[in-house]
Amino acid sequence: MTNETYEPKIIGFLCNWCSYAGADLAGSSRLKYPPNLKIIRVPCSGRISPELIIRTFREGADGVMMLGCHIGDCHYSTGNHRTARRMPVLKALLEFTGIEPERFLAKWISASEGGLFAETVQEFTETLRGLPLLGLGLGDV
């Protein structure tokens, strides 16, 4: 597979209360973004463990997005604080396991930021296209 035909597989863990609603707004507003993203709706970004992110890469994802509520706006009070504290450890763990940290994106997107959601998916897809093929996949995501 050449980089010209390479279409990265992206898994997105989206918070039900903010980021998933932002994705819905992007869709209902007919904003264009690449179809590379498969969305998994989760109650809170704080529920996504570093182990799940690593497993997602092992299962064949080329990139993983974890999108949640802005800090201070978590429906569960502190879930996104937990996520923010985990990110430096996760990035180091990715590097240790041979996965470029650029393949993981954590971002805060609210329900009213459909444009930011579409822009984020576009930029992340382009970032992944610029990276060498990962080749860790044990399955097909």
C-alpha positions as a printed Julia matrix, in Angstrom:
141×3 Matrix{Float64}:
   0.0    0.0    0.0
   1.48   3.35  -0.99
   1.03   6.56   0.97
  -1.01   7.98  -1.94
  -3.73   5.38  -1.39
  -3.3    5.11   2.37
  -6.45   5.88   4.32
  -5.8    5.71   8.07
  -8.27   3.92  10.32
  -9.18   6.2   13.2
 -11.13   5.24  16.29
 -12.67   8.09  18.25
 -13.83   7.77  21.84
 -16.29  10.65  22.24
 -17.88  11.86  25.46
 -21.66  11.5   25.27
 -22.39  14.93  26.7
 -20.12  17.21  24.71
 -17.95  15.78  21.95
 -20.53  13.32  20.63
 -23.05  16.16  20.49
 -20.41  18.27  18.7
 -19.98  15.48  16.14
 -23.75  15.36  15.74
 -23.82  19.12  15.17
 -21.1   18.78  12.52
 -23.19  16.16  10.75
 -26.49  18.04  10.97
 -24.7   21.19   9.78
 -23.39  19.18   6.81
 -19.79  20.02   7.59
 -17.33  17.95   5.58
 -14.7   15.8    7.26
 -12.95  12.56   6.24
 -14.88   9.3    6.66
 -11.84   7.67   8.32
 -13.25   8.09  11.84
 -15.27   5.39  13.57
 -16.96   6.86  16.62
 -17.43   5.05  19.91
 -19.77   6.92  22.24
 -18.67   6.75  25.87
 -20.29   8.25  28.98
 -17.17  10.25  29.87
 -13.59  10.67  28.67
 -12.52   9.66  32.17
 -13.71   6.11  31.43
 -11.08   5.59  28.73
  -8.03   3.88  30.18
  -4.53   3.91  28.69
  -4.82   0.12  28.33
  -7.86   0.56  26.08
  -5.98   3.02  23.88
  -3.03   0.6   23.5
  -5.44  -2.26  22.76
  -7.16  -0.17  20.1
  -3.84   0.28  18.32
  -3.07  -3.44  18.64
  -6.46  -4.23  17.09
  -5.52  -2.3   13.94
  -6.22   1.41  14.45
  -3.77   3.81  12.85
  -4.89   6.63  15.12
  -7.01   7.14  18.22
  -8.89  10.28  19.2
 -10.21  10.83  22.7
 -12.56  13.8   22.78
 -14.22  15.1   25.92
 -15.84  18.06  27.61
 -13.82  21.19  28.28
 -12.09  21.22  31.66
 -14.6   22.4   34.23
 -17.64  21.33  32.15
 -17.61  17.58  32.83
 -21.07  16.12  33.41
 -19.48  13.88  36.04
 -17.5   16.72  37.67
 -13.94  15.43  37.36
 -13.81  12.85  34.56
 -11.95  15.1   32.16
  -9.5   16.07  34.93
  -8.67  12.37  35.28
  -8.19  12.17  31.52
  -5.9   15.22  31.46
  -3.72  13.71  34.23
  -3.39  10.43  32.32
  -2.26  11.96  29.01
   1.46  12.51  29.79
   1.72   8.94  31.09
  -0.12   7.57  28.06
   2.1    9.48  25.61
   5.2    8.06  27.33
   3.68   4.56  27.27
   2.95   4.88  23.54
   6.53   5.9   22.86
   7.8    3.02  24.99
   5.72   0.53  22.99
   6.95   1.92  19.65
   3.84   3.87  18.7
   4.37   7.49  17.67
   2.62   9.73  20.24
   1.25  11.78  17.32
  -1.08   8.87  16.58
  -3.08   9.73  19.7
  -5.08  12.93  20.08
  -6.88  14.13  23.2
  -8.94  17.27  22.76
 -11.79  19.08  24.46
 -14.74  19.77  22.14
 -18.12  20.99  23.38
 -21.58  20.31  21.99
 -21.61  23.69  20.23
 -18.27  23.17  18.45
 -19.27  21.15  15.4
 -16.89  23.17  13.23
 -14.0   22.44  15.56
 -14.9   18.74  15.5
 -14.82  18.6   11.68
 -11.57  20.59  11.57
  -9.97  18.32  14.2
 -10.86  15.14  12.27
  -9.47  16.67   9.06
  -6.19  17.75  10.67
  -5.69  14.46  12.53
  -6.32  12.45   9.35
  -3.71  14.53   7.51
  -1.23  14.06  10.38
  -1.68  10.28  10.18
  -1.25  10.26   6.41
   2.14  11.9    6.94
   3.36   9.18   9.32
   4.83   5.83   8.26
   2.49   2.85   8.32
   2.09   1.5   11.84
   1.72  -2.2   11.08
   0.77  -3.33  14.6
  -2.69  -4.51  13.71
  -3.72  -7.94  14.88
  -7.26  -7.49  13.65
  -9.31  -5.19  11.5
 -10.93  -2.23  13.19
